[in-house]
Amino acid sequence: MTIAETISEKVRALKPEQQERVLAFIERLARQPPASLPAEPYGSAAGLVQDLTLEVFRENRKTMWGSATDRELDHDRHLRRTDEEERQPGA
């Protein structure tokens, strides 16, 4: 059953006054423009860098985590290795 069929079935079960309210709601909803995201970030996201390069990311990560290596920061590598081993039997 499609959504339209389900809605139709449920609306038919309502009293005529309730059906009118549903129709008014649908008409209001149809007149509203679709919701969209703001063109520019605002609030706490306003100052975020949008064109972060891998080099800048690694530099920031090094500043934040100090001397930790990429391997130390890649804490789930053993999970990926296990998954790869399971996909390649006998490897």
SEFI-239716 format. One record per residue (C-alpha): residue in one letter; z, y, x. Coordinates in steps of 0.1 Angstrom, whole numbers. Example, Ala and Ser with C-alpha at 12.3 -4.5 7.8 and 13.67 -1.06 7.14 Angstrom:
{aa A&c3 78&c2 -45&c1 123};
{aa S&c3 71&c2 -11&c1 137};
***
This chain:
{aa M&c3 0&c2 0&c1 0};
{aa T&c3 -9&c2 34&c1 14};
{aa I&c3 14&c2 64&c1 15};
{aa A&c3 -5&c2 81&c1 -12};
{aa E&c3 -2&c2 50&c1 -34};
{aa T&c3 35&c2 48&c1 -27};
{aa I&c3 40&c2 85&c1 -35};
{aa S&c3 20&c2 81&c1 -67};
{aa E&c3 40&c2 51&c1 -78};
{aa K&c3 73&c2 69&c1 -72};
{aa V&c3 61&c2 101&c1 -89};
{aa R&c3 50&c2 82&c1 -120};
{aa A&c3 86&c2 68&c1 -123};
{aa L&c3 100&c2 104&c1 -125};
{aa K&c3 106&c2 125&c1 -157};
{aa P&c3 79&c2 151&c1 -164};
{aa E&c3 102&c2 179&c1 -153};
{aa Q&c3 107&c2 162&c1 -119};
{aa Q&c3 70&c2 155&c1 -116};
{aa E&c3 64&c2 193&c1 -120};
{aa R&c3 89&c2 200&c1 -92};
{aa V&c3 72&c2 175&c1 -69};
{aa L&c3 38&c2 190&c1 -77};
{aa A&c3 52&c2 225&c1 -69};
{aa F&c3 66&c2 212&c1 -36};
{aa I&c3 33&c2 196&c1 -26};
{aa E&c3 14&c2 228&c1 -34};
{aa R&c3 39&c2 249&c1 -13};
{aa L&c3 36&c2 224&c1 15};
{aa A&c3 -2&c2 225&c1 14};
{aa R&c3 -2&c2 263&c1 18};
{aa Q&c3 20&c2 263&c1 49};
{aa P&c3 2&c2 264&c1 82};
{aa P&c3 8&c2 234&c1 104};
{aa A&c3 38&c2 236&c1 127};
{aa S&c3 29&c2 244&c1 163};
{aa L&c3 47&c2 248&c1 196};
{aa P&c3 51&c2 283&c1 209};
{aa A&c3 24&c2 294&c1 233};
{aa E&c3 49&c2 304&c1 260};
{aa P&c3 83&c2 288&c1 268};
{aa Y&c3 113&c2 307&c1 255};
{aa G&c3 151&c2 305&c1 256};
{aa S&c3 165&c2 283&c1 284};
{aa A&c3 130&c2 270&c1 292};
{aa A&c3 115&c2 305&c1 298};
{aa G&c3 120&c2 304&c1 336};
{aa L&c3 108&c2 268&c1 342};
{aa V&c3 80&c2 263&c1 366};
{aa Q&c3 50&c2 248&c1 348};
{aa D&c3 28&c2 241&c1 378};
{aa L&c3 52&c2 221&c1 400};
{aa T&c3 34&c2 203&c1 428};
{aa L&c3 46&c2 170&c1 443};
{aa E&c3 54&c2 188&c1 475};
{aa V&c3 76&c2 214&c1 458};
{aa F&c3 92&c2 186&c1 437};
{aa R&c3 101&c2 167&c1 469};
{aa E&c3 114&c2 198&c1 485};
{aa N&c3 136&c2 206&c1 455};
{aa R&c3 148&c2 170&c1 454};
{aa K&c3 157&c2 171&c1 491};
{aa T&c3 177&c2 203&c1 485};
{aa M&c3 195&c2 187&c1 456};
{aa W&c3 202&c2 153&c1 471};
{aa G&c3 205&c2 162&c1 507};
{aa S&c3 195&c2 135&c1 532};
{aa A&c3 189&c2 107&c1 507};
{aa T&c3 156&c2 90&c1 514};
{aa D&c3 129&c2 83&c1 489};
{aa R&c3 139&c2 47&c1 490};
{aa E&c3 175&c2 55&c1 483};
{aa L&c3 165&c2 77&c1 454};
{aa D&c3 142&c2 50&c1 440};
{aa H&c3 171&c2 30&c1 426};
{aa D&c3 151&c2 9&c1 403};
{aa R&c3 126&c2 -4&c1 429};
{aa H&c3 142&c2 -39&c1 428};
{aa L&c3 135&c2 -41&c1 390};
{aa R&c3 98&c2 -32&c1 396};
{aa R&c3 96&c2 -57&c1 425};
{aa T&c3 111&c2 -84&c1 403};
{aa D&c3 86&c2 -76&c1 375};
{aa E&c3 57&c2 -77&c1 399};
{aa E&c3 69&c2 -111&c1 413};
{aa E&c3 71&c2 -125&c1 378};
{aa R&c3 35&c2 -114&c1 371};
{aa Q&c3 23&c2 -130&c1 404};
{aa P&c3 36&c2 -166&c1 405};
{aa G&c3 38&c2 -181&c1 440};
{aa A&c3 37&c2 -147&c1 457};
***
